Amino acid sequence: MNNNYETDVLKSLVSRVAEQTKTEMNGSHLVSQRVIADHLRSACFLIADGVLPSNEGRGYVLRRIMRRAMRHAYLLQAKDPLLCQLVPMLVEKKWGMLLTS
C-alpha cells in the first residue's frame, strides 16, 4: 500500500465523492475528492469525541476541516449538500453499523 487513500474506508469514500459530484477520479478532481474523504473522516471522529465547532481549541480545528471539505465540494461543483450524505457510508464502513434516517 503506497498511501492512506488505498485503505477500504477512504477508497470507498473517494469513489462515492466522485460518484456524487459526477467527476472523474483523476488530476485536480482527485485531490479535492481525497480532501473531502479525509476531512469527513476526521470531522466524524472529532464529533464522536464530543467536539463541537467553535472559535477555540479542538472546536476550531473541527470548524476549519469542515469548511475546507465544503470548499472542495464547492470546487467540484456539488449541487447538493455532500458531507451529510457521506456520513452513513463512513459509519457503515468503519464500524459496521447502518444508519437509517
trRosetta pair geometry for C-beta under 8 A, 3 or more apart (Angstrom, degrees):
i j d omega theta_ij theta_ji phi_ij phi_ji
1 6 4.9 -171 -148 82 93 130
1 7 7.3 48 -155 -66 146 67
2 6 6.5 87 44 -11 72 144
3 6 5.8 109 66 -5 67 99
4 7 6.0 -27 -175 -5 56 114
4 10 6.1 65 138 14 81 164
4 38 7.6 74 105 -103 129 114
5 10 4.8 -113 -131 127 49 130
5 11 6.4 110 161 -75 61 66
5 14 6.2 50 -165 -37 107 149
5 34 5.5 -42 -103 -126 140 113
5 37 7.4 94 -127 84 94 141
5 38 7.7 -64 -86 -60 92 107
6 10 7.6 7 20 76 17 110
6 11 5.9 36 -149 -67 29 119
7 10 5.1 68 60 25 92 100
7 11 6.3 -169 76 -11 38 96
8 11 6.1 -64 -139 40 18 109
8 12 6.2 15 164 -16 60 113
8 93 6.5 -169 127 -171 99 113
9 12 6.2 -65 -154 37 22 107
9 13 6.4 17 154 -15 62 110
9 41 7.0 92 139 -104 125 133
9 90 7.0 62 -166 -139 104 69
9 93 4.8 142 -115 130 77 128
9 94 5.6 50 -115 -76 135 82
10 13 5.5 -54 -144 39 35 112
10 14 6.1 37 158 -21 69 104
10 34 7.6 37 178 -139 113 76
10 37 5.2 105 -151 143 75 131
10 38 6.7 23 -127 -76 119 72
10 41 7.0 -48 -88 -37 86 150
11 14 5.9 -51 -145 35 28 110
11 15 6.4 29 154 -18 61 109
12 15 5.7 -57 -150 38 30 114
12 16 6.3 29 153 -18 65 107
12 89 6.8 -151 135 162 115 117
12 93 5.6 -179 66 -100 150 153
13 16 5.6 -56 -146 38 32 110
13 17 6.3 36 154 -22 66 103
13 36 7.7 -158 152 107 107 85
13 37 3.7 129 114 -134 121 107
13 40 6.7 -167 -163 64 140 132
13 41 7.1 -111 -36 -49 171 105
13 86 6.3 70 -142 -170 92 125
13 89 6.9 151 -96 109 72 120
13 90 6.4 36 -89 -85 120 90
13 93 7.7 -126 -48 36 89 160
14 17 5.7 -50 -149 32 31 113
14 18 6.6 33 152 -18 63 104
14 25 6.7 84 146 -128 104 117
14 30 7.6 30 -169 -150 124 70
14 33 4.8 82 -152 143 80 110
14 34 5.8 4 -106 -85 119 60
14 37 4.8 -54 -65 -37 68 154
15 18 5.7 -54 -153 35 31 112
15 19 6.4 31 150 -19 64 107
15 25 7.0 -22 -103 -77 58 142
16 19 5.4 -53 -146 38 35 114
16 20 6.1 32 156 -18 68 107
16 86 6.1 137 111 -119 132 98
16 89 5.8 119 -74 105 172 172
17 20 5.9 -55 -142 39 29 108
17 21 6.1 5 165 1 65 114
17 33 4.4 156 96 -144 131 86
17 36 5.0 134 -123 84 147 136
17 37 5.9 -109 -21 -56 137 93
17 76 7.6 49 165 96 99 178
17 82 7.1 59 -130 179 80 128
17 86 7.0 7 -74 -92 79 142
18 21 6.4 -69 -138 50 22 94
18 22 8.0 90 165 -86 53 5
18 23 5.4 -106 -143 74 67 75
18 24 6.9 1 -155 -178 117 10
18 25 4.8 -39 -93 -65 156 89
18 29 7.2 80 -113 150 91 119
18 33 5.5 9 -59 -117 82 146
19 22 7.5 16 -179 -73 27 45
20 78 6.9 17 127 -127 100 108
20 80 7.8 -101 -180 61 104 105
20 82 5.9 127 127 -134 141 97
20 85 6.4 142 -125 98 147 140
20 86 7.5 -94 -17 -66 159 99
21 29 8.0 -177 100 -156 132 108
21 33 7.6 -142 35 -92 138 94
21 73 7.2 -149 -87 -147 127 68
21 76 4.2 -8 -168 145 152 126
21 77 6.9 118 -165 68 99 64
21 78 5.0 -66 -105 -85 96 83
21 82 7.0 8 -65 -111 97 138
23 29 4.4 -165 156 -150 127 137
23 33 7.1 -156 84 -62 124 117
23 76 5.4 -92 -24 -155 150 106
24 27 7.7 44 91 30 109 98
24 29 5.7 111 69 62 65 156
25 29 6.8 -121 -112 106 22 112
25 30 5.6 72 -176 -94 57 93
25 33 6.5 -69 -120 47 76 168
26 29 6.2 41 61 52 46 107
26 30 5.5 -6 -136 -36 8 117
27 30 6.1 129 56 10 29 100
27 31 7.8 -60 134 -4 42 95
28 31 5.7 -45 -156 28 43 114
28 32 6.8 37 151 -12 68 104
29 32 5.9 -62 -155 41 35 107
29 33 6.0 36 151 -22 70 110
29 76 6.5 89 -137 -113 82 100
30 33 5.5 -54 -142 38 31 114
30 34 6.2 31 158 -19 65 106
31 34 6.0 -59 -151 37 27 108
31 35 6.4 28 152 -20 64 106
32 35 5.6 -51 -145 34 33 113
32 36 6.4 34 156 -19 65 104
32 72 4.1 174 -153 -170 87 103
32 73 7.7 162 170 -64 111 29
32 75 5.2 -140 -114 85 145 122
32 76 5.2 174 122 -51 144 106
33 36 5.9 -54 -151 35 30 111
33 37 6.4 26 154 -16 64 108
33 72 7.9 -157 -48 153 23 124
33 76 7.2 91 -67 -84 73 147
34 37 5.7 -55 -145 39 32 110
34 38 6.0 24 161 -13 68 111
35 38 6.2 -61 -142 43 25 105
35 39 5.8 16 164 -11 65 116
35 68 6.6 -103 170 141 119 102
35 69 6.5 -170 134 -105 85 61
35 72 4.6 165 85 -65 126 168
36 39 6.2 -63 -138 44 22 104
36 40 6.0 26 161 -24 62 111
36 69 5.0 103 -125 -154 58 87
36 72 5.2 -143 -56 94 89 125
36 73 5.9 98 -105 -63 129 83
36 76 7.8 -43 -36 0 144 142
36 82 7.0 -38 -159 123 138 134
36 83 7.4 -139 -164 -88 96 82
36 86 7.8 124 150 -3 106 169
37 40 5.9 -57 -147 33 24 112
37 41 6.6 24 155 -18 60 107
37 86 7.9 -127 -108 178 62 151
38 41 5.8 -56 -153 34 31 112
38 42 6.4 28 152 -16 65 107
39 42 5.5 -51 -144 39 36 112
39 43 6.1 38 156 -21 67 106
39 65 4.6 -171 -151 176 99 94
39 66 7.1 168 158 -84 113 29
39 68 5.8 -154 -111 84 158 101
39 69 3.8 -158 95 -66 135 111
39 72 7.8 138 23 26 141 133
40 43 5.8 -54 -144 37 28 111
40 44 6.3 29 156 -20 63 107
40 69 5.9 128 -55 -143 72 154
40 83 5.6 -172 -107 -140 107 90
40 86 5.6 -23 -163 98 162 132
40 87 7.3 -139 -176 -80 112 65
40 90 6.3 -151 132 -64 113 151
41 44 5.9 -57 -150 35 27 110
41 45 6.6 25 155 -16 63 106
41 90 6.3 -166 -94 -145 70 132
41 94 7.8 143 -134 -70 97 141
42 45 5.9 -58 -152 36 31 109
42 46 6.4 29 153 -17 66 107
42 65 5.4 -75 94 164 127 161
43 46 5.7 -56 -148 37 32 111
43 47 6.2 30 155 -17 67 108
43 62 6.0 103 -130 -152 76 81
43 65 5.6 -163 -66 103 93 114
43 66 5.3 96 -111 -76 140 85
43 69 7.0 -80 -21 0 138 150
43 83 7.6 -6 68 -167 153 133
44 47 5.8 -54 -143 39 30 109
44 48 6.2 34 155 -21 64 107
44 87 6.4 156 -96 -131 123 90
44 90 5.8 -177 -25 120 169 146
44 91 7.5 -146 -167 -67 144 81
45 48 5.6 -53 -145 37 31 114
45 49 6.5 29 153 -17 63 106
46 49 5.7 -59 -154 37 32 111
46 51 4.2 -55 169 54 90 134
46 58 6.5 -176 -150 168 114 108
46 61 7.2 -161 -113 97 152 102
46 62 4.6 -166 124 -94 152 109
46 65 7.9 131 2 51 147 136
47 50 7.7 85 -179 -46 33 9
47 51 6.2 -89 -84 62 34 77
47 52 7.7 68 -121 -89 74 47
47 62 7.1 118 -59 -143 74 136
49 58 7.9 -75 96 158 129 152
51 58 4.7 -95 -124 125 133 117
51 59 5.8 -165 -175 -81 91 62
51 62 5.1 168 129 -45 121 145
52 59 5.6 -1 83 -119 55 112
52 62 7.3 -169 140 78 13 155
53 59 5.5 109 -168 -174 18 86
53 62 5.2 -128 -89 102 65 108
53 63 4.0 101 -150 -79 100 90
53 66 6.6 -60 -88 25 127 146
54 57 7.1 12 76 52 119 88
54 59 3.0 26 31 127 95 147
54 60 6.2 -60 85 -52 67 62
54 62 7.9 53 19 52 66 111
54 63 6.8 -143 38 -33 27 127
55 59 7.1 -3 21 102 27 114
55 60 5.9 29 178 -86 22 100
55 63 7.7 -1 -82 11 38 161
56 59 6.3 35 66 56 49 107
56 60 5.4 8 -115 -34 5 118
57 60 6.0 127 55 11 32 98
57 61 7.5 -65 135 -1 42 96
58 61 5.4 -50 -152 35 43 114
58 62 6.3 47 149 -21 69 102
59 62 5.6 -49 -148 35 34 114
59 63 6.4 37 152 -21 64 104
60 63 5.6 -51 -148 35 32 113
60 64 6.4 31 154 -18 64 107
61 64 5.8 -58 -149 37 30 111
61 65 6.4 20 159 -12 66 107
62 65 6.3 -61 -145 39 28 101
62 66 6.2 26 158 -17 64 110
63 66 5.9 -61 -149 38 27 110
63 67 6.3 25 156 -18 64 109
64 67 5.8 -56 -146 37 30 110
64 68 6.3 29 157 -19 65 106
65 68 5.6 -49 -143 36 35 112
65 69 6.4 38 156 -20 65 103
66 69 5.9 -55 -150 36 30 110
66 70 6.4 28 153 -17 64 108
66 83 7.4 47 -149 -131 83 173
67 70 5.6 -56 -147 39 32 111
67 71 6.2 36 153 -24 66 104
68 71 5.6 -50 -147 32 33 114
68 72 6.6 30 154 -15 64 103
69 72 5.9 -57 -152 38 32 108
69 73 6.5 36 148 -20 64 103
69 83 6.0 81 125 -87 129 124
70 73 5.4 -50 -149 34 36 115
70 74 6.5 41 149 -21 65 102
70 82 7.9 159 -118 47 59 104
70 83 6.8 -57 -79 -24 78 129
71 74 5.5 -51 -153 34 35 115
71 75 6.5 39 147 -22 65 101
72 75 5.2 -44 -146 32 39 116
72 76 6.6 34 153 -12 65 102
73 76 5.8 -59 -151 42 33 106
73 78 4.2 -37 175 15 91 140
73 82 4.4 -166 -136 31 138 143
73 83 7.0 -100 -48 -39 152 85
74 77 7.3 32 179 -82 37 31
74 78 6.8 -71 -76 35 30 90
78 81 7.9 60 135 -135 123 9
78 82 4.5 -41 -171 -50 159 127
80 85 7.1 60 114 -34 115 142
81 84 5.2 13 132 29 120 111
81 85 6.7 144 103 -20 75 98
82 85 5.9 -70 -159 36 34 111
82 86 6.5 21 156 -17 71 112
83 86 5.9 -66 -154 35 33 108
83 87 7.0 50 152 -42 66 93
84 87 5.9 -30 -152 0 39 118
85 88 7.8 -52 180 23 36 98
86 89 5.6 -61 -163 42 55 113
86 90 6.1 57 143 -25 81 105
87 90 5.6 -58 -148 36 34 113
87 91 6.3 31 158 -18 69 106
87 99 7.2 -22 118 44 92 159
88 91 5.8 -56 -146 38 32 110
88 92 6.2 30 157 -18 66 109
88 98 7.3 32 -173 -163 101 55
88 99 4.2 -128 -119 57 90 111
88 101 7.9 -80 -68 -40 138 97
89 92 5.8 -56 -146 39 30 111
89 93 6.1 25 158 -15 66 110
90 93 6.0 -60 -144 41 27 106
90 94 5.8 10 165 -7 66 117
91 94 6.2 -62 -133 46 23 100
91 95 5.7 -35 -173 38 63 110
91 97 5.6 -55 152 72 102 94
91 98 7.9 135 103 -114 105 17
91 99 5.4 60 70 -25 147 116
92 95 7.5 -70 -111 59 11 69
92 96 6.8 33 -167 -131 48 17
92 97 6.4 -115 -98 74 51 41
92 98 5.4 39 -102 -95 109 58
92 99 7.2 -114 -49 6 90 79
